[in-house]
Amino acid sequence: SKLQGPPLIHFSGDIERLCREWKESNLLTVDGRGIPVKYWGEFFKKSKGRAHSVWDSIKVEWGNWKFIAEEWERFSDADAFWSEYSNPETHNKLSYQQILNRLVVRRAEKAAQDAADAREFFGGNLDCPDADGAFQYSKRGRTHFLSKDDAVAKRWKEL
């Protein structure tokens, strides 16, 4: 059947619904089967025409959903998630954007630590023979070395 564009929906006001729909959803159906939000990208990245252009318009938001849903999955239940993502003084749940902001900071801190660990392991020289070129890339026929923490951390984790 022809794939229509993704449903126009926003989860910023209902994180718990996002996390339910992430795993099991009927918001988008293909041949009568509900497609969990988690898999929308796999359908729309490959599509052409209107469905693909609509995907282009929501893919950043979908990435934010993914960020939050994957964080949700780290916790045993909703209470544990909200215990982490509530204001410690008022006990009010943090907003969608406040949670995203925290996750961005945490991701950057983790990348900085992983990159520092990689640099320490290789004695501050990511070009040393023991690194076996893991931190190199080619651009326009020239070899360059990764310098940004997130890129270094990603390669470090791949080793």
HELIX and SHEET records of a PDB file:
HELIX    1   1 ILE A   15  LYS A   23  1                                   9    
HELIX    2   2 VAL A   37  TYR A   39  5                                   3    
HELIX    3   3 TRP A   40  PHE A   44  1                                   5    
HELIX    4   4 ARG A   50  GLU A   73  1                                  24    
HELIX    5   5 ALA A   78  GLU A   84  1                                   7    
HELIX    6   6 TYR A   96  PHE A  121  1                                  26    
HELIX    7   7 PRO A  129  ALA A  131  5                                   3    
HELIX    8   8 ASP A  149  GLU A  158  1                                  10    
SHEET    1   A 2 THR A  29  VAL A  30  0                                        
SHEET    2   A 2 ARG A  33  GLY A  34 -1                                        
SHEET    1   B 2 GLN A 136  LYS A 139  0                                        
SHEET    2   B 2 ARG A 142  PHE A 145 -1                                        
END                                                                             
